[in-house]
Amino acid sequence: MASQDADERAVQRHQVKTELGQIDAQVASLPAERAGAKQERFQHENAAGQAVAQAQAQRGAAQMEIARLEGQLNQQLASLSAQEAQFAAQRDMARAELERPPEQRSRPAEALQPEIGQFEAQIAMLAPQRAQIQAQHQMQAQEPQNRLRQADLDEQAANAQKAQGEALEQQRLAQIDGREAQLVSRKQILEQELRELNAAEEEETAAAQQRLEDREERIRSLEAELQRLSRAVDGTRKEAASTAASDLSEFYASEAGRHASLWKRWLIGLATMVVAAGCAGSGLIVAIHPSDSASNAKIVTAVAIELLVVGLLLYCVRVVARQFNAHRNLEAIANSKAAALRTFRLMVESGSSPDARTELALILAQVVFHVEDAGFVDASSDGVTLPERIGELLVRRQSG
């Protein structure tokens, strides 16, 4: 479970670091986007400035043209006004002369009235000229005025383009600032999550380290306890081995004494059985021995009975003799094991190393607990039965 949690935290940490790297890359690209937005605004301002300069140049040219035309108009109107004033003055002088008494006139009335009419006609002719000059001026001033209005429109359009560029820049900068704020907020969240993951990992590492130290301390205490128990067990084992060896030695010594008394009894029984078998066999042979005139059937019957009885007597003697030999053999074996057990502790403790002592203990255990042939059963005659022995004796007797 702890390993699975550690793997999940490792995957989360990798994902968080990857996302933080992406956020850092995006944040690093924001100054370039801001520079791009400012560059676009600069281009808009440059184009708008050029358009404004061109419009202002056109306005200046148009204004100069209008001023020139107005100057020409004013000169022409001034000339007409001067002529009109001159004609009006001459007309007024003629009228004044006409209003004088006849004796004071320098010229007659007949000459003055046509002259006054001529002056008024000339003054009247100046009005159409003035109107013509003004109409011509209006026609000539229309094209520069149109250019002036177009320059104003171009300047307004350039200013609008400039304002639009500034608005686009502000909009893009606002979007970039919003993205930056979102990225910074997300980065702070991821950094907090990364700190929490690191804190959790450090806490788990500290807990694991504490568990490891506790386990090592527990192992050291268990090793110390194991050493103490091992020493106690070694002492107990040695004491138990010594006690067991002593008890077994006494047991085998008592068994040796028992077998000694038994083989002595079986020895007496063997001597008695030999004497009894000899007497019984001799008496039976004498009793049932056939006469010289007996038939062959009687002779064979008598011999068979003799052989059977003698065989049974010999078998009884052999059984008693085997018991005698077996108990005497068991006495020797018990004395040997008792002697080995009496030297068990001394020989085991004389080993230079635990392995050597273990080896000696195993050898002595094999010697003590090895199953010896007691002598009660003769393996060489297990497959030979009594009838076979009798048949063999009969064959030998007839052939002899």
ROMIMI-947490 format. One record per residue (C-alpha): residue in three letters; x, y, z. Coordinates in steps of 0.1 Angstrom, whole numbers, plus 5000, padded with zeros to 4 digits. Layout:
ROMIMI-947490
PT  aa   c1   c2   c3
PT ALA    X    Y    Z
...
end
This chain:
ROMIMI-947490
PT  aa   c1   c2   c3
PT MET 5000 5000 5000
PT ALA 5028 5024 5009
PT SER 5046 5016 4977
PT GLN 5015 5022 4957
PT ASP 5010 5056 4974
PT ALA 5046 5065 4967
PT ASP 5042 5056 4930
PT GLU 5010 5077 4928
PT ARG 5028 5107 4944
PT ALA 5057 5102 4919
PT VAL 5033 5103 4890
PT GLN 5015 5134 4904
PT ARG 5048 5151 4910
PT HIS 5059 5144 4874
PT GLN 5026 5158 4861
PT VAL 5028 5189 4883
PT LYS 5064 5196 4872
PT THR 5055 5191 4836
PT GLU 5026 5215 4839
PT LEU 5048 5240 4858
PT GLY 5073 5238 4829
PT GLN 5046 5245 4804
PT ILE 5033 5274 4825
PT ASP 5069 5289 4828
PT ALA 5073 5286 4790
PT GLN 5039 5304 4785
PT VAL 5048 5331 4810
PT ALA 5082 5335 4793
PT SER 5064 5340 4759
PT LEU 5042 5368 4773
PT PRO 5069 5396 4771
PT ALA 5073 5387 4734
PT GLU 5035 5390 4729
PT ARG 5035 5423 4747
PT ALA 5064 5435 4725
PT GLY 5044 5423 4695
PT ALA 5013 5442 4706
PT LYS 5034 5473 4711
PT GLN 5051 5468 4678
PT GLU 5017 5466 4661
PT ARG 5006 5498 4679
PT PHE 5038 5514 4668
PT GLN 5031 5504 4632
PT HIS 4996 5517 4635
PT GLU 5009 5550 4650
PT ASN 5036 5552 4624
PT ALA 5011 5547 4596
PT ALA 4986 5571 4613
PT GLY 5014 5596 4618
PT GLN 5024 5594 4581
PT ALA 4988 5597 4571
PT VAL 4984 5627 4595
PT ALA 5015 5643 4582
PT GLN 5004 5638 4546
PT ALA 4969 5652 4554
PT GLN 4985 5682 4572
PT ALA 5008 5687 4542
PT GLN 4977 5685 4519
PT ARG 4959 5709 4542
PT GLY 4988 5734 4542
PT ALA 4990 5732 4504
PT ALA 4953 5737 4501
PT GLN 4953 5765 4526
PT MET 4981 5782 4508
PT GLU 4963 5778 4475
PT ILE 4931 5792 4491
PT ALA 4951 5821 4506
PT ARG 4967 5828 4472
PT LEU 4933 5827 4455
PT GLU 4918 5849 4482
PT GLY 4947 5873 4477
PT GLN 4941 5874 4440
PT LEU 4904 5879 4447
PT ASN 4911 5907 4472
PT GLN 4935 5924 4447
PT GLN 4909 5922 4419
PT LEU 4881 5933 4442
PT ALA 4903 5961 4455
PT SER 4911 5972 4419
PT LEU 4874 5971 4411
PT SER 4866 5990 4443
PT ALA 4892 6016 4434
PT GLN 4878 6020 4399
PT GLU 4843 6022 4414
PT ALA 4854 6048 4438
PT GLN 4871 6067 4411
PT PHE 4840 6065 4389
PT ALA 4818 6074 4418
PT ALA 4841 6104 4427
PT GLN 4840 6116 4391
PT ARG 4803 6111 4390
PT ASP 4798 6130 4422
PT MET 4821 6158 4409
PT ALA 4800 6159 4378
PT ARG 4767 6160 4399
PT ALA 4782 6187 4421
PT GLU 4791 6207 4390
PT LEU 4756 6202 4376
PT GLU 4741 6214 4408
PT ARG 4759 6248 4406
PT PRO 4743 6278 4391
PT PRO 4749 6279 4354
PT GLU 4771 6310 4356
PT GLN 4794 6290 4380
PT ARG 4796 6258 4359
PT SER 4827 6252 4339
PT ARG 4809 6230 4315
PT PRO 4773 6231 4304
PT ALA 4746 6208 4317
PT GLU 4743 6190 4284
PT ALA 4779 6179 4287
PT LEU 4777 6170 4324
PT GLN 4746 6147 4323
PT PRO 4760 6123 4297
PT GLU 4792 6122 4316
PT ILE 4773 6114 4348
PT GLY 4754 6087 4329
PT GLN 4787 6073 4316
PT PHE 4802 6071 4350
PT GLU 4771 6054 4364
PT ALA 4772 6030 4335
PT GLN 4808 6022 4342
PT ILE 4800 6017 4379
PT ALA 4772 5995 4370
PT MET 4795 5975 4347
PT LEU 4818 5969 4377
PT ALA 4792 5948 4396
PT PRO 4790 5920 4370
PT GLN 4828 5920 4369
PT ARG 4829 5917 4406
PT ALA 4803 5889 4405
PT GLN 4823 5872 4377
PT ILE 4855 5875 4397
PT GLN 4839 5861 4428
PT ALA 4823 5832 4408
PT GLN 4857 5825 4392
PT HIS 4873 5826 4426
PT GLN 4847 5802 4440
PT MET 4853 5779 4411
PT GLN 4891 5781 4416
PT ALA 4888 5777 4454
PT GLN 4865 5747 4452
PT GLU 4893 5722 4444
PT PRO 4917 5733 4472
PT GLN 4887 5735 4496
PT ASN 4879 5699 4486
PT ARG 4915 5689 4492
PT LEU 4913 5707 4525
PT ARG 4882 5688 4535
PT GLN 4898 5655 4523
PT ALA 4929 5663 4543
PT ASP 4906 5668 4574
PT LEU 4889 5635 4567
PT ASP 4922 5618 4561
PT GLU 4935 5632 4594
PT GLN 4904 5621 4612
PT ALA 4907 5586 4597
PT ALA 4944 5585 4607
PT ASN 4936 5596 4642
PT ALA 4908 5570 4643
PT GLN 4933 5544 4631
PT LYS 4957 5555 4657
PT ALA 4930 5553 4684
PT GLN 4920 5519 4671
PT GLY 4956 5507 4673
PT GLU 4958 5519 4709
PT ALA 4925 5502 4717
PT LEU 4937 5470 4701
PT GLU 4969 5472 4720
PT GLN 4951 5478 4753
PT GLN 4928 5449 4745
PT ARG 4957 5426 4737
PT LEU 4976 5438 4767
PT ALA 4946 5432 4789
PT GLN 4942 5397 4775
PT ILE 4979 5390 4780
PT ASP 4976 5404 4816
PT GLY 4946 5382 4822
PT ARG 4964 5351 4808
PT GLU 4994 5360 4829
PT ALA 4972 5363 4860
PT GLN 4956 5330 4853
PT LEU 4990 5313 4847
PT VAL 5005 5328 4878
PT SER 4974 5317 4898
PT ARG 4977 5282 4884
PT LYS 5014 5282 4890
PT GLN 5009 5291 4926
PT ILE 4983 5263 4930
PT LEU 5007 5238 4914
PT GLU 5036 5250 4936
PT GLN 5014 5246 4966
PT GLU 5004 5211 4955
PT LEU 5041 5203 4948
PT ARG 5050 5216 4983
PT GLU 5023 5194 4998
PT LEU 5035 5164 4978
PT ASN 5071 5171 4989
PT ALA 5059 5175 5025
PT ALA 5039 5143 5023
PT GLU 5069 5125 5009
PT GLU 5092 5140 5035
PT GLU 5068 5130 5062
PT GLU 5065 5095 5048
PT THR 5103 5093 5045
PT ALA 5107 5104 5081
PT ALA 5080 5079 5092
PT ALA 5097 5051 5071
PT GLN 5131 5061 5086
PT GLN 5116 5060 5120
PT ARG 5101 5026 5113
PT LEU 5134 5014 5100
PT GLU 5152 5027 5131
PT ASP 5126 5011 5153
PT ARG 5129 4978 5133
PT GLU 5167 4980 5136
PT GLU 5164 4987 5173
PT ARG 5140 4958 5176
PT ILE 5163 4936 5156
PT ARG 5193 4946 5178
PT SER 5172 4938 5209
PT LEU 5161 4905 5194
PT GLU 5197 4897 5185
PT ALA 5207 4905 5221
PT GLU 5178 4884 5234
PT LEU 5187 4856 5210
PT GLN 5223 4857 5221
PT ARG 5212 4856 5257
PT LEU 5188 4828 5250
PT SER 5214 4810 5229
PT ARG 5238 4811 5258
PT ALA 5211 4799 5281
PT VAL 5201 4772 5256
PT ASP 5237 4762 5252
PT GLY 5241 4759 5289
PT THR 5208 4741 5293
PT ARG 5217 4718 5264
PT LYS 5251 4711 5278
PT GLU 5235 4704 5312
PT ALA 5208 4683 5296
PT ALA 5233 4665 5275
PT SER 5255 4658 5306
PT THR 5224 4647 5326
PT ALA 5211 4625 5297
PT ALA 5246 4610 5291
PT SER 5249 4602 5328
PT ASP 5214 4587 5329
PT LEU 5220 4567 5298
PT SER 5253 4556 5311
PT GLU 5237 4543 5343
PT PHE 5209 4527 5322
PT TYR 5234 4508 5300
PT ALA 5255 4499 5331
PT SER 5224 4484 5347
PT GLU 5215 4467 5314
PT ALA 5251 4452 5313
PT GLY 5246 4438 5348
PT ARG 5212 4424 5339
PT HIS 5226 4407 5307
PT ALA 5255 4394 5328
PT SER 5232 4377 5352
PT LEU 5211 4364 5323
PT TRP 5240 4349 5303
PT LYS 5252 4332 5335
PT ARG 5218 4316 5340
PT TRP 5216 4306 5303
PT LEU 5251 4291 5308
PT ILE 5238 4269 5336
PT GLY 5207 4261 5315
PT LEU 5230 4252 5285
PT ALA 5251 4227 5306
PT THR 5219 4212 5320
PT MET 5204 4210 5285
PT VAL 5235 4193 5271
PT VAL 5235 4167 5298
PT ALA 5198 4161 5295
PT ALA 5199 4159 5257
PT GLY 5228 4134 5259
PT CYS 5210 4112 5284
PT ALA 5176 4114 5266
PT GLY 5191 4108 5232
PT SER 5212 4078 5244
PT GLY 5182 4063 5262
PT LEU 5159 4068 5232
PT ILE 5184 4052 5208
PT VAL 5189 4023 5232
PT ALA 5152 4019 5236
PT ILE 5140 4020 5200
PT HIS 5171 4006 5183
PT PRO 5159 3977 5160
PT SER 5172 3942 5163
PT ASP 5194 3926 5137
PT SER 5165 3906 5123
PT ALA 5143 3937 5119
PT SER 5129 3945 5085
PT ASN 5140 3974 5064
PT ALA 5107 3993 5072
PT LYS 5113 3990 5109
PT ILE 5149 4001 5105
PT VAL 5139 4032 5085
PT THR 5111 4040 5110
PT ALA 5135 4036 5139
PT VAL 5162 4057 5123
PT ALA 5136 4084 5114
PT ILE 5124 4086 5150
PT GLU 5160 4087 5162
PT LEU 5168 4115 5139
PT LEU 5137 4135 5147
PT VAL 5143 4132 5185
PT VAL 5180 4139 5182
PT GLY 5173 4169 5159
PT LEU 5148 4183 5184
PT LEU 5172 4179 5212
PT LEU 5200 4195 5192
PT TYR 5177 4224 5183
PT CYS 5168 4230 5220
PT VAL 5205 4230 5228
PT ARG 5212 4254 5200
PT VAL 5184 4278 5212
PT VAL 5198 4278 5248
PT ALA 5233 4283 5234
PT ARG 5221 4313 5213
PT GLN 5205 4329 5243
PT PHE 5238 4325 5262
PT ASN 5258 4341 5234
PT ALA 5232 4369 5228
PT HIS 5231 4380 5264
PT ARG 5269 4379 5267
PT ASN 5271 4400 5235
PT LEU 5245 4424 5248
PT GLU 5265 4428 5281
PT ALA 5296 4438 5261
PT ILE 5276 4462 5240
PT ALA 5260 4478 5270
PT ASN 5294 4482 5288
PT SER 5308 4498 5256
PT LYS 5279 4523 5254
PT ALA 5281 4531 5291
PT ALA 5318 4538 5287
PT ALA 5311 4560 5257
PT LEU 5284 4580 5275
PT ARG 5307 4584 5306
PT THR 5332 4602 5283
PT PHE 5305 4621 5263
PT ARG 5308 4655 5280
PT LEU 5346 4654 5282
PT MET 5350 4646 5245
PT VAL 5324 4671 5233
PT GLU 5338 4700 5254
PT SER 5373 4692 5242
PT GLY 5363 4704 5207
PT SER 5380 4736 5195
PT SER 5350 4750 5177
PT PRO 5312 4746 5177
PT ASP 5314 4726 5144
PT ALA 5340 4703 5159
PT ARG 5319 4698 5190
PT THR 5288 4691 5169
PT GLU 5308 4666 5148
PT LEU 5320 4648 5180
PT ALA 5285 4648 5194
PT LEU 5271 4632 5162
PT ILE 5298 4605 5162
PT LEU 5291 4596 5198
PT ALA 5254 4596 5192
PT GLN 5258 4572 5163
PT VAL 5280 4550 5184
PT VAL 5255 4550 5213
PT PHE 5223 4547 5193
PT HIS 5236 4523 5166
PT VAL 5215 4491 5165
PT GLU 5239 4462 5171
PT ASP 5232 4426 5162
PT ALA 5221 4410 5194
PT GLY 5228 4374 5183
PT PHE 5192 4361 5189
PT VAL 5187 4354 5151
PT ASP 5213 4338 5128
PT ALA 5208 4352 5094
PT SER 5229 4325 5077
PT SER 5203 4299 5086
PT ASP 5171 4318 5081
PT GLY 5162 4299 5049
PT VAL 5170 4264 5062
PT THR 5142 4245 5078
PT LEU 5143 4214 5100
PT PRO 5129 4189 5074
PT GLU 5156 4201 5050
PT ARG 5183 4194 5076
PT ILE 5168 4159 5083
PT GLY 5166 4152 5046
PT GLU 5202 4162 5042
PT LEU 5213 4139 5071
PT LEU 5194 4110 5056
PT VAL 5210 4115 5022
PT ARG 5244 4117 5037
PT ARG 5238 4085 5058
PT GLN 5225 4064 5028
PT SER 5254 4076 5006
PT GLY 5279 4067 5034
end
